[in-house]
Amino acid sequence: MILQNRLFWLAAFISFFLDQLTKYWVVQTFKLGETFPLIPGVFHFTYVTNTGAAFSLLSGKVEWLRWLSLGVSLGLIALGIFGSMLSRWDQLGYGLILGGAMGNGIDRFVLGYVVDFLDFRLINFAVFNIADSFISIGIVCLLIASFQKTPTTPRRR
């Protein structure tokens, strides 16, 4: 069987790998709560943990969120294996979402929380991680894909 949707698998692997690598680096380099200003007052690395979803929504709902991450991951893996050939934007979008969901899901199962460290202070944004970034970029890719699709129903005159 020839592996279809190669961009999907590549995006999932790279996003998962980069997420786990950066989280490992943060945990090994910083103490919990420690911050390092890359651009003081604008962008810092700040090591925090998050028991919720993005932006600390559903804080403390680790049990529910770990199963949601697993379900999303398994659904996307099934799409990649059993689904039809996807457009490039769909492959990229779903792959990035899969990598991010798996990255945060692993954290939730193994640690009981997600490691966050990207801290944009200029706009007082919630601290987040690479997986969150890839999920957000994946959603943008799916939006682009949806605008590129042509309607399949014939137009009436």
N, C-alpha and C positions, 0 to 999 in steps of 0.2 A: 504494500500500500504506500503510495506516494503521499508525503506530508503536504497537505494543502494549508492555505492561509499561513504561510511561513512568516510573514511580517507580524501576524498576531502572536505567534510563539516567541519570536525574537524580541518584540516589545515587552511581552510578559516577563521573559527571562531577565532582560536588561534592567527593567524597572524594579523587579523583585531584588536582584542582586545589588543594585545601587542603593536601594532602600536599606537592606540589611547591612551592607558595608558601612554606610554613613551612621546608622544607629550604633553599630559596634564601635566605631571610632569615637562617637560622642560618649558612650558609656565608659570606654577605656580612658578617655582624655579628661573628662570633666567630672566634678562632683555634682550630685543632684542639687539643682538650684543655682549652680555656678553659671555665670554669663561671661562671654568674651565679645567685646564690641569690635566688629569688623569695620563698620562705619558708625562711630559713636552717636547714639541718639537716633539712628536710622535703622541699622541692621546689625543684630547680634546673634551669636550662637548662645542659646540658653537651654540648658538641660533640665527638662521637666518631664513628668509622667502624666498620662491622661487615661483615666478609667472610662472615659466616654467616647463619643464619636468625634467627628471633626468639630472644631470650635468648642470642645467640651460639652457638646449636646449629649443628652442621655448619660450624664456623668454618673458613674457607679453602676452602670448596667452592663458590666463586663460579660457576664454569663450570656445574656441575650445577644450582645454584639459579637461575641466569638462565634456563635452559631450562625449569625447573619453573614459574617465574613466567610465562613466555610461554605454556606449555601451559595453565595454569590460566586465564590471561586469555583465550586463544582459545576454550577450552571454555565459559567463561561468556558470552563474546560470542555464540557459537553458540546457547547456551541462550536468550539474550535475543532473538535474531533468529528462530530456527527453532522454539523451544519454544512450548508452549501458554501461555495467559494464566496468570500466577502470582498467588498471593495477595499481599496488600500486604506481609505480613511476609517472604515469600519474595523478593519483588522488592527490598525494602529490604536484606535479608541478602545476597543474591547481588550486588546492586549495590555495597554497601560492600566486600565481599570483592574484587570486580573492581577497584574504584578503588584499594584498598590493594595488590593484587597488581601492578597496572600501575605504581603509584608506586614500589614497591620494585624491580620489574623494570627500569624505566627506569634507576634508579640502578645496578643491577648491570651492565646492558649498557653504559651510558655511562661510569660512573666505576670500575667494578670492585668497588664496595662500596656499602653503604647508609649514608646519613647518619642518625644517631640523636642525639637531644638531650633527650628528656623523662626526667628523672632524679629518681625518687622515693627519696630517701635515708632517710626515716623507716623504711621497711620493707626497705631494702637491695635494692631491685628493680633488675633489669637496665635500662640506658638503652635507650629505644625511641623510636619516631617516630609521627607521626599515621597513617601507613599501617598500622602494627601495631595501633593503636587501632581503626581502622575495620574491619580484618579480625576482631578480637576481638568488636567490637560486631555485626558481620555474623553471626558464628557464634551469638551470643546470639539475634539475630533469627530465625535458622533453627531454633533450639531452640524458641522461642516458637511459630513456625509449625507445628512438628511436634506440639506439644501441642494445637494448635487443630484439627488435622485429625481428622475422624471416620473410623472404620474403614469400609471399603467392602464388606466381606464381611458378609452377613446373619448374624444370630445364630440359633443353633439353640435350640429349646425343649426 
